[in-house]
């Protein structure tokens, strides 16, 4: 009978330990995800601005070249 009681106690303790591990892992995952998000969003914005700036560089350069040609003609 005492063995059965210890078996129930250890099963309960094992279940509680697994629940605690899952809660700790979930909390650590949220912390790491928020740090990664805080680092990735500015990098993403910078990359998008850089890529968008490269796309806008050609028309702006063409307009500047046209203005230089007009100034040199007058």
URPE-V162152 format. One record per run of one state. SS is the DSSP state (A for helix, B for strand, O for the rest). FROM is the first residue (numbers start at 1). TO is the last residue. If there is no record, write none. Layout:
BEGIN
ss = {SS:SS}
from = {FROM:FROM}
to = {TO:TO}
END
This chain:
BEGIN
ss = {O:A:O}
from = {1:2:74}
to = {1:73:74}
END
